[in-house]
């Protein structure tokens, strides 16, 4: 990916935000940045801002959801009727977080910042290892695992794979999905446009919001709690009764900026950059553009 060159002001802006994010959650614990409905941590009710450590088990009941943040390195959105255990939270020799999760049932959406951690998630039939990506994982009755990949790459192997087998496992590319059973990992196939739309909507949930609480669009919340079959950026804009103003956007998301593209277009609003795409919340609704097309980003007061 070509590097995005930001203005001096933007570099300072990002650096300041990074300083805030590092304080939100230590590298050896995770933090809830969103809790909706009946969510338990080792049998006790979870609360917004609560931190959890290694060996904790998170249960998300019916019509519920939660977002768990791992410092500024990764986050995972747990959908209704899911069970997730934290198998390991540590640091490697270079000081980067090592995040190892175990998902026994249900659905989740993981968002991992590129190069910020060693992240893996294990199910009864598969283990997925990633360095920077966004993907949905669904465990079906403990017998099947399906992974739908929006961005990046994921190596998927059988659940009991050795380190050598994991290193040699097939790579699933962006825009693909794969299913794993006790018999092995199937050949990846392309995701549908409807599946891609839902993944893009889920991807708008930030890894480490400066406020300590993520903003979840209503359509994403309905999808995660099981009251809707899909989510999309278009649907996410529908709940607003009135057209948002820039003041509304800044109050809701915490910051706004002017984004100029190489083609001469300019957008003003809140932006969230993940992988090769940038989503901009403007007064006219969400806009998604490739990061490679961005010429300049200037923070606004």
Helices and strands as residue ranges (DSSP letters): H 8-24, E 30-36, E 39-41, E 44-45, E 51-52, E 57-60, E 65-70, E 74-78, E 82-91, E 97-112, E 117-122, E 126-130, E 133-140, E 144-151, E 153-158, H 163-167, E 171-173, E 176-181, E 184-185, E 189-190, H 193-202, H 218-225, H 233-238, H 246-253, E 256-261, E 266-274, E 277-282, E 285-290, G 291-293, E 294-300
